Amino acid sequence: MVAAGDTWKYLDDGSDQGTAWSGINFNDTAWKSGSAQLGYGDGDEATVVSYGSDASRRYMTTYFRKAFTIDNPAAYSALAMQLIRDDGAVIYLNGVEILRSNMPDGAINYQTNASTDVTGTNETKWYKATINSALLRQGTNVLTVEIHQKSRSSSDVSFDLELKGTVVAGTMGTTALFSQNRISGTAATSDDKDKSESTVQSIEAMIASKK
């Protein structure tokens, strides 16, 4: 659904986006776009985001949005997510909060600090979570993420995310499967593509966003 290293829309101007930014109908056409890993300060970023003009008072929050298309939400029995985040993250699917990682409980705003400072190997660690597939909708879905710093003097930001769906056996035929942009796991072979009656019995599909 969303691949590691995928392209995201992002806002890196330090502004207060309130809550509307995470909604599925939010207009992000003015936002920048770039490939993950997104961030600054570590030298491994595919896209460098801004922290502002003052290194001692860097932006606390950077916002990210990713749209992807699902033809049949009922075909998925589970969603598996993994995340690189430095320092903390709050993640939403179609406007519903689905995960907090290294963030405090309670209300979150653009000045909220991450819970702890992320250092060493944790800066590149993939944090894993299982997500409720019932939140998927037919057509356009939007995954949104806000990355928070522990403090304004934090030296770096890192963000990347992967979202995979486990397909219910027998719900997606090979014609539908091969129409997607990216597939990983156990799937039909190219010979099966020509057999319209064939169905996939067990796969783990990762479908890149339709652009």
Steps between C-alpha positions, in 0.01 A plus 500: 500500500778738601858396430810589696666786314169610348415859405319712760349846512648699787478835679815627669427864583440471876135602472211391720288270284242428770310178425357548149830408331455128580160475330447316175357807323770745611651696209876437501572621146723780632712259703842385378563139400801273532614143543569339836709487701403860576674708764825677572818474703610140440619507140289199394193695386358468150314828563629769736228694681537842661538571871477876460765770514610459862683177595432565869125537442413237239144419402342255745273329247517397134188368322473225239214371280476201266199405283454146366217316329319184615257328263352253751555571872326175596783307334737589784499316833779698666743786452865495606687826544863575567635843572826690535441802721738743666389609748124428537201443272122508495344315206148520353315299237215685330496753784489241781798474735645151476836522677716705732868422520720673758229760564312591818134428571240774475448779252774554241580830329782637288704594809471162676835343586581139423532289814872421470801597291579231240870422459739238361358197319145599600523779242483241221292234677176381336222503761223251419125514563182319394218724370127434474418439133137605559619861472568455128245641257433432135680746275739759639649449846735743673773419751623801696788536744627775726862469614589679823834600648595446863624859515556798274875436508467138377761448230307275260169372366438163331186356343412203282202266505381178340143368503413148380167323473432130551245386244215264592542171313298485180387864501736639236542330164814520296355759262441739791832410657703570189325835452674633811832682484704297751470152646707310753451166667341184360301583190401364161768454236494667158355180350204530735421845367342350190268275699204722575345240732808477719494652850775568745469273804747666733701816445643793682458795268675831513332739262675825414289812473328554166611836381 
